[in-house]
Amino acid sequence: MEKLQFLYQLKLIPSLLDQANWTDKENSIVQHHFEVLQKLQEEGKLLLAGRTLNLDPMGIVILEVDTEEEAVELMNNDPAVKEGIMEAQLFPYRVALYKK
């Protein structure tokens, strides 16, 4: 069965756009978020993850999985989403070109 690709977009909740509002709790959640993404990469489910560097940052995660349900589950279980510091939106996606 051919794998499906999905992109989920992450946006910080408005109160965290100001770095002064961050505590050790939010930093810990983001660290756990990164560790989960690393595990997905090791499992072959993560194609790419990153973020913009502007004042209103946006993150993207591109997954390659068996079903849309799996993508939804992975997105909803992302620690940043699950803990409520980021909001996420899922899109069907297909990588067309990439640097080798």
MISENU-529533 format. One record per atom (N, C-alpha, C): residue number from 1; atom name; x, y, z. Coordinates in nm, 2 decimals. Example, Ala and Ser with C-alpha at 12.3 -4.5 7.8 and 13.67 -1.06 7.14 Angstrom:
BEGIN
+-----+------+--------+--------+--------+
!   n ! atom !      x !      y !      z !
+-----+------+--------+--------+--------+
!   1 !    N !   1.32 !  -0.57 !   0.78 !
!   1 !   CA !   1.23 !  -0.45 !   0.78 !
!   1 !    C !   1.32 !  -0.33 !   0.78 !
!   2 !    N !   1.28 !  -0.22 !   0.71 !
!   2 !   CA !   1.37 !  -0.11 !   0.71 !
!   2 !    C !   1.29 !   0.00 !   0.79 !
+-----+------+--------+--------+--------+
//
This chain:
BEGIN
+-----+------+--------+--------+--------+
!   n ! atom !      x !      y !      z !
+-----+------+--------+--------+--------+
!   1 !    N !   0.08 !  -0.12 !   0.00 !
!   1 !   CA !   0.00 !   0.00 !   0.00 !
!   1 !    C !   0.09 !   0.12 !   0.00 !
!   2 !    N !   0.05 !   0.22 !  -0.09 !
!   2 !   CA !   0.13 !   0.34 !  -0.09 !
!   2 !    C !   0.11 !   0.43 !   0.03 !
!   3 !    N !   0.21 !   0.48 !   0.08 !
!   3 !   CA !   0.20 !   0.57 !   0.20 !
!   3 !    C !   0.14 !   0.70 !   0.15 !
!   4 !    N !   0.07 !   0.77 !   0.25 !
!   4 !   CA !   0.00 !   0.90 !   0.23 !
!   4 !    C !   0.08 !   1.00 !   0.30 !
!   5 !    N !   0.08 !   1.12 !   0.25 !
!   5 !   CA !   0.15 !   1.23 !   0.31 !
!   5 !    C !   0.05 !   1.34 !   0.36 !
!   6 !    N !   0.09 !   1.39 !   0.47 !
!   6 !   CA !   0.01 !   1.50 !   0.53 !
!   6 !    C !   0.10 !   1.60 !   0.59 !
!   7 !    N !   0.05 !   1.73 !   0.59 !
!   7 !   CA !   0.12 !   1.84 !   0.65 !
!   7 !    C !   0.04 !   1.89 !   0.77 !
!   8 !    N !   0.10 !   1.90 !   0.88 !
!   8 !   CA !   0.02 !   1.98 !   0.98 !
!   8 !    C !   0.09 !   2.10 !   1.02 !
!   9 !    N !   0.01 !   2.21 !   1.03 !
!   9 !   CA !   0.06 !   2.34 !   1.06 !
!   9 !    C !   0.04 !   2.37 !   1.21 !
!  10 !    N !   0.14 !   2.42 !   1.27 !
!  10 !   CA !   0.14 !   2.46 !   1.41 !
!  10 !    C !   0.15 !   2.61 !   1.43 !
!  11 !    N !   0.06 !   2.66 !   1.52 !
!  11 !   CA !   0.07 !   2.80 !   1.55 !
!  11 !    C !   0.06 !   2.81 !   1.71 !
!  12 !    N !   0.15 !   2.89 !   1.76 !
!  12 !   CA !   0.15 !   2.92 !   1.91 !
!  12 !    C !   0.02 !   2.99 !   1.95 !
!  13 !    N !  -0.03 !   2.95 !   2.07 !
!  13 !   CA !  -0.15 !   3.03 !   2.12 !
!  13 !    C !  -0.10 !   3.17 !   2.14 !
!  14 !    N !  -0.19 !   3.27 !   2.12 !
!  14 !   CA !  -0.16 !   3.41 !   2.12 !
!  14 !    C !  -0.08 !   3.46 !   2.24 !
!  15 !    N !  -0.11 !   3.41 !   2.36 !
!  15 !   CA !  -0.04 !   3.45 !   2.48 !
!  15 !    C !   0.11 !   3.42 !   2.48 !
!  16 !    N !   0.15 !   3.32 !   2.40 !
!  16 !   CA !   0.29 !   3.27 !   2.40 !
!  16 !    C !   0.37 !   3.34 !   2.29 !
!  17 !    N !   0.31 !   3.43 !   2.21 !
!  17 !   CA !   0.38 !   3.51 !   2.11 !
!  17 !    C !   0.48 !   3.60 !   2.18 !
!  18 !    N !   0.45 !   3.64 !   2.30 !
!  18 !   CA !   0.54 !   3.72 !   2.38 !
!  18 !    C !   0.63 !   3.63 !   2.46 !
!  19 !    N !   0.76 !   3.63 !   2.43 !
!  19 !   CA !   0.86 !   3.54 !   2.50 !
!  19 !    C !   0.86 !   3.56 !   2.65 !
!  20 !    N !   0.82 !   3.67 !   2.70 !
!  20 !   CA !   0.81 !   3.70 !   2.84 !
!  20 !    C !   0.71 !   3.61 !   2.91 !
!  21 !    N !   0.61 !   3.56 !   2.84 !
!  21 !   CA !   0.51 !   3.47 !   2.90 !
!  21 !    C !   0.55 !   3.33 !   2.91 !
!  22 !    N !   0.66 !   3.29 !   2.85 !
!  22 !   CA !   0.71 !   3.15 !   2.86 !
!  22 !    C !   0.77 !   3.12 !   3.00 !
!  23 !    N !   0.73 !   3.00 !   3.04 !
!  23 !   CA !   0.79 !   2.95 !   3.17 !
!  23 !    C !   0.86 !   2.82 !   3.14 !
!  24 !    N !   0.92 !   2.76 !   3.25 !
!  24 !   CA !   0.98 !   2.63 !   3.23 !
!  24 !    C !   0.89 !   2.52 !   3.18 !
!  25 !    N !   0.76 !   2.54 !   3.21 !
!  25 !   CA !   0.66 !   2.44 !   3.17 !
!  25 !    C !   0.65 !   2.44 !   3.01 !
!  26 !    N !   0.64 !   2.56 !   2.95 !
!  26 !   CA !   0.63 !   2.57 !   2.81 !
!  26 !    C !   0.76 !   2.52 !   2.74 !
!  27 !    N !   0.87 !   2.55 !   2.80 !
!  27 !   CA !   1.00 !   2.51 !   2.74 !
!  27 !    C !   1.01 !   2.36 !   2.75 !
!  28 !    N !   0.96 !   2.30 !   2.86 !
!  28 !   CA !   0.96 !   2.15 !   2.87 !
!  28 !    C !   0.87 !   2.08 !   2.77 !
!  29 !    N !   0.76 !   2.14 !   2.75 !
!  29 !   CA !   0.66 !   2.09 !   2.65 !
!  29 !    C !   0.72 !   2.09 !   2.51 !
!  30 !    N !   0.79 !   2.20 !   2.47 !
!  30 !   CA !   0.85 !   2.21 !   2.34 !
!  30 !    C !   0.97 !   2.11 !   2.33 !
!  31 !    N !   1.04 !   2.09 !   2.43 !
!  31 !   CA !   1.15 !   1.99 !   2.43 !
!  31 !    C !   1.09 !   1.85 !   2.41 !
!  32 !    N !   0.98 !   1.82 !   2.47 !
!  32 !   CA !   0.91 !   1.69 !   2.45 !
!  32 !    C !   0.86 !   1.68 !   2.31 !
!  33 !    N !   0.80 !   1.79 !   2.26 !
!  33 !   CA !   0.75 !   1.80 !   2.12 !
!  33 !    C !   0.86 !   1.76 !   2.02 !
!  34 !    N !   0.98 !   1.82 !   2.04 !
!  34 !   CA !   1.10 !   1.79 !   1.96 !
!  34 !    C !   1.14 !   1.64 !   1.97 !
!  35 !    N !   1.14 !   1.59 !   2.09 !
!  35 !   CA !   1.18 !   1.45 !   2.11 !
!  35 !    C !   1.08 !   1.35 !   2.04 !
!  36 !    N !   0.95 !   1.38 !   2.04 !
!  36 !   CA !   0.85 !   1.30 !   1.98 !
!  36 !    C !   0.87 !   1.31 !   1.82 !
!  37 !    N !   0.90 !   1.43 !   1.77 !
!  37 !   CA !   0.93 !   1.44 !   1.63 !
!  37 !    C !   1.05 !   1.36 !   1.59 !
!  38 !    N !   1.15 !   1.36 !   1.67 !
!  38 !   CA !   1.27 !   1.28 !   1.64 !
!  38 !    C !   1.24 !   1.13 !   1.64 !
!  39 !    N !   1.15 !   1.09 !   1.73 !
!  39 !   CA !   1.11 !   0.95 !   1.73 !
!  39 !    C !   1.04 !   0.91 !   1.60 !
!  40 !    N !   0.95 !   1.00 !   1.56 !
!  40 !   CA !   0.87 !   0.98 !   1.43 !
!  40 !    C !   0.97 !   0.97 !   1.32 !
!  41 !    N !   1.07 !   1.05 !   1.32 !
!  41 !   CA !   1.17 !   1.05 !   1.21 !
!  41 !    C !   1.24 !   0.91 !   1.21 !
!  42 !    N !   1.28 !   0.86 !   1.33 !
!  42 !   CA !   1.35 !   0.73 !   1.34 !
!  42 !    C !   1.26 !   0.62 !   1.29 !
!  43 !    N !   1.12 !   0.63 !   1.31 !
!  43 !   CA !   1.03 !   0.53 !   1.27 !
!  43 !    C !   0.99 !   0.55 !   1.12 !
!  44 !    N !   1.05 !   0.65 !   1.05 !
!  44 !   CA !   1.02 !   0.67 !   0.91 !
!  44 !    C !   0.89 !   0.73 !   0.88 !
!  45 !    N !   0.83 !   0.80 !   0.98 !
!  45 !   CA !   0.70 !   0.86 !   0.96 !
!  45 !    C !   0.71 !   1.01 !   0.94 !
!  46 !    N !   0.82 !   1.07 !   0.97 !
!  46 !   CA !   0.84 !   1.22 !   0.96 !
!  46 !    C !   0.93 !   1.24 !   0.84 !
!  47 !    N !   0.89 !   1.32 !   0.75 !
!  47 !   CA !   0.97 !   1.37 !   0.63 !
!  47 !    C !   1.04 !   1.50 !   0.66 !
!  48 !    N !   0.97 !   1.59 !   0.73 !
!  48 !   CA !   1.03 !   1.72 !   0.76 !
!  48 !    C !   0.96 !   1.79 !   0.87 !
!  49 !    N !   1.03 !   1.87 !   0.95 !
!  49 !   CA !   0.97 !   1.95 !   1.05 !
!  49 !    C !   1.05 !   2.07 !   1.06 !
!  50 !    N !   0.99 !   2.19 !   1.08 !
!  50 !   CA !   1.06 !   2.31 !   1.10 !
!  50 !    C !   0.96 !   2.42 !   1.13 !
!  51 !    N !   1.02 !   2.55 !   1.14 !
!  51 !   CA !   0.94 !   2.66 !   1.18 !
!  51 !    C !   0.99 !   2.79 !   1.11 !
!  52 !    N !   0.90 !   2.88 !   1.10 !
!  52 !   CA !   0.94 !   3.01 !   1.05 !
!  52 !    C !   1.00 !   3.09 !   1.16 !
!  53 !    N !   1.08 !   3.19 !   1.13 !
!  53 !   CA !   1.15 !   3.27 !   1.23 !
!  53 !    C !   1.10 !   3.41 !   1.24 !
!  54 !    N !   0.98 !   3.44 !   1.20 !
!  54 !   CA !   0.92 !   3.57 !   1.22 !
!  54 !    C !   0.86 !   3.59 !   1.35 !
!  55 !    N !   0.80 !   3.71 !   1.38 !
!  55 !   CA !   0.74 !   3.74 !   1.51 !
!  55 !    C !   0.62 !   3.66 !   1.54 !
!  56 !    N !   0.55 !   3.61 !   1.44 !
!  56 !   CA !   0.43 !   3.52 !   1.45 !
!  56 !    C !   0.46 !   3.39 !   1.39 !
!  57 !    N !   0.54 !   3.31 !   1.46 !
!  57 !   CA !   0.60 !   3.19 !   1.39 !
!  57 !    C !   0.49 !   3.08 !   1.36 !
!  58 !    N !   0.52 !   3.00 !   1.26 !
!  58 !   CA !   0.44 !   2.89 !   1.22 !
!  58 !    C !   0.53 !   2.77 !   1.20 !
!  59 !    N !   0.49 !   2.66 !   1.25 !
!  59 !   CA !   0.57 !   2.54 !   1.23 !
!  59 !    C !   0.49 !   2.45 !   1.14 !
!  60 !    N !   0.57 !   2.36 !   1.07 !
!  60 !   CA !   0.51 !   2.26 !   0.98 !
!  60 !    C !   0.58 !   2.12 !   1.01 !
!  61 !    N !   0.49 !   2.02 !   1.00 !
!  61 !   CA !   0.54 !   1.88 !   1.02 !
!  61 !    C !   0.48 !   1.81 !   0.90 !
!  62 !    N !   0.57 !   1.74 !   0.82 !
!  62 !   CA !   0.52 !   1.66 !   0.71 !
!  62 !    C !   0.54 !   1.52 !   0.74 !
!  63 !    N !   0.43 !   1.44 !   0.74 !
!  63 !   CA !   0.42 !   1.30 !   0.78 !
!  63 !    C !   0.40 !   1.22 !   0.66 !
!  64 !    N !   0.45 !   1.09 !   0.66 !
!  64 !   CA !   0.42 !   0.99 !   0.56 !
!  64 !    C !   0.38 !   0.87 !   0.64 !
!  65 !    N !   0.25 !   0.84 !   0.63 !
!  65 !   CA !   0.18 !   0.74 !   0.71 !
!  65 !    C !   0.08 !   0.65 !   0.62 !
!  66 !    N !   0.02 !   0.55 !   0.69 !
!  66 !   CA !  -0.07 !   0.47 !   0.62 !
!  66 !    C !  -0.21 !   0.52 !   0.59 !
!  67 !    N !  -0.26 !   0.60 !   0.69 !
!  67 !   CA !  -0.40 !   0.65 !   0.68 !
!  67 !    C !  -0.41 !   0.79 !   0.74 !
!  68 !    N !  -0.51 !   0.86 !   0.70 !
!  68 !   CA !  -0.54 !   0.99 !   0.75 !
!  68 !    C !  -0.56 !   0.99 !   0.90 !
!  69 !    N !  -0.63 !   0.88 !   0.95 !
!  69 !   CA !  -0.66 !   0.86 !   1.09 !
!  69 !    C !  -0.53 !   0.86 !   1.17 !
!  70 !    N !  -0.42 !   0.79 !   1.11 !
!  70 !   CA !  -0.29 !   0.79 !   1.18 !
!  70 !    C !  -0.23 !   0.93 !   1.19 !
!  71 !    N !  -0.25 !   1.01 !   1.08 !
!  71 !   CA !  -0.19 !   1.14 !   1.08 !
!  71 !    C !  -0.26 !   1.23 !   1.18 !
!  72 !    N !  -0.40 !   1.22 !   1.19 !
!  72 !   CA !  -0.47 !   1.29 !   1.29 !
!  72 !    C !  -0.43 !   1.25 !   1.43 !
!  73 !    N !  -0.41 !   1.13 !   1.45 !
!  73 !   CA !  -0.37 !   1.08 !   1.59 !
!  73 !    C !  -0.23 !   1.13 !   1.62 !
!  74 !    N !  -0.14 !   1.13 !   1.53 !
!  74 !   CA !  -0.01 !   1.18 !   1.56 !
!  74 !    C !  -0.01 !   1.33 !   1.58 !
!  75 !    N !  -0.09 !   1.40 !   1.51 !
!  75 !   CA !  -0.10 !   1.55 !   1.53 !
!  75 !    C !  -0.16 !   1.58 !   1.66 !
!  76 !    N !  -0.27 !   1.51 !   1.69 !
!  76 !   CA !  -0.34 !   1.54 !   1.82 !
!  76 !    C !  -0.26 !   1.50 !   1.94 !
!  77 !    N !  -0.16 !   1.40 !   1.93 !
!  77 !   CA !  -0.08 !   1.35 !   2.04 !
!  77 !    C !   0.05 !   1.43 !   2.04 !
!  78 !    N !   0.08 !   1.52 !   1.95 !
!  78 !   CA !   0.20 !   1.60 !   1.96 !
!  78 !    C !   0.19 !   1.68 !   2.09 !
!  79 !    N !   0.29 !   1.67 !   2.17 !
!  79 !   CA !   0.29 !   1.73 !   2.31 !
!  79 !    C !   0.25 !   1.88 !   2.30 !
!  80 !    N !   0.29 !   1.95 !   2.21 !
!  80 !   CA !   0.26 !   2.09 !   2.20 !
!  80 !    C !   0.11 !   2.12 !   2.18 !
!  81 !    N !   0.05 !   2.03 !   2.10 !
!  81 !   CA !  -0.10 !   2.03 !   2.07 !
!  81 !    C !  -0.17 !   1.98 !   2.19 !
!  82 !    N !  -0.13 !   1.86 !   2.24 !
!  82 !   CA !  -0.20 !   1.80 !   2.35 !
!  82 !    C !  -0.20 !   1.89 !   2.48 !
!  83 !    N !  -0.09 !   1.96 !   2.50 !
!  83 !   CA !  -0.08 !   2.04 !   2.62 !
!  83 !    C !  -0.14 !   2.18 !   2.60 !
!  84 !    N !  -0.18 !   2.21 !   2.48 !
!  84 !   CA !  -0.26 !   2.33 !   2.45 !
!  84 !    C !  -0.17 !   2.46 !   2.43 !
!  85 !    N !  -0.04 !   2.44 !   2.40 !
!  85 !   CA !   0.04 !   2.56 !   2.37 !
!  85 !    C !   0.05 !   2.59 !   2.22 !
!  86 !    N !   0.01 !   2.50 !   2.14 !
!  86 !   CA !   0.00 !   2.52 !   1.99 !
!  86 !    C !  -0.13 !   2.47 !   1.94 !
!  87 !    N !  -0.18 !   2.53 !   1.84 !
!  87 !   CA !  -0.30 !   2.48 !   1.77 !
!  87 !    C !  -0.25 !   2.42 !   1.64 !
!  88 !    N !  -0.32 !   2.32 !   1.59 !
!  88 !   CA !  -0.27 !   2.25 !   1.47 !
!  88 !    C !  -0.39 !   2.23 !   1.37 !
!  89 !    N !  -0.35 !   2.23 !   1.24 !
!  89 !   CA !  -0.44 !   2.20 !   1.14 !
!  89 !    C !  -0.38 !   2.11 !   1.04 !
!  90 !    N !  -0.45 !   2.01 !   1.00 !
!  90 !   CA !  -0.40 !   1.90 !   0.91 !
!  90 !    C !  -0.44 !   1.92 !   0.76 !
!  91 !    N !  -0.35 !   1.90 !   0.67 !
!  91 !   CA !  -0.38 !   1.91 !   0.53 !
!  91 !    C !  -0.32 !   1.79 !   0.46 !
!  92 !    N !  -0.40 !   1.73 !   0.36 !
!  92 !   CA !  -0.34 !   1.63 !   0.27 !
!  92 !    C !  -0.23 !   1.70 !   0.20 !
!  93 !    N !  -0.12 !   1.63 !   0.17 !
!  93 !   CA !  -0.01 !   1.69 !   0.11 !
!  93 !    C !   0.07 !   1.59 !   0.02 !
!  94 !    N !   0.14 !   1.64 !  -0.07 !
!  94 !   CA !   0.23 !   1.55 !  -0.15 !
!  94 !    C !   0.35 !   1.63 !  -0.19 !
!  95 !    N !   0.47 !   1.58 !  -0.14 !
!  95 !   CA !   0.60 !   1.64 !  -0.18 !
!  95 !    C !   0.62 !   1.61 !  -0.33 !
!  96 !    N !   0.65 !   1.72 !  -0.40 !
!  96 !   CA !   0.67 !   1.71 !  -0.54 !
!  96 !    C !   0.82 !   1.71 !  -0.58 !
!  97 !    N !   0.89 !   1.80 !  -0.51 !
!  97 !   CA !   1.04 !   1.81 !  -0.53 !
!  97 !    C !   1.11 !   1.82 !  -0.40 !
!  98 !    N !   1.23 !   1.77 !  -0.39 !
!  98 !   CA !   1.31 !   1.79 !  -0.27 !
!  98 !    C !   1.45 !   1.78 !  -0.30 !
!  99 !    N !   1.53 !   1.84 !  -0.22 !
!  99 !   CA !   1.68 !   1.84 !  -0.24 !
!  99 !    C !   1.73 !   1.71 !  -0.20 !
! 100 !    N !   1.81 !   1.65 !  -0.29 !
! 100 !   CA !   1.87 !   1.52 !  -0.25 !
! 100 !    C !   2.00 !   1.53 !  -0.18 !
+-----+------+--------+--------+--------+
//
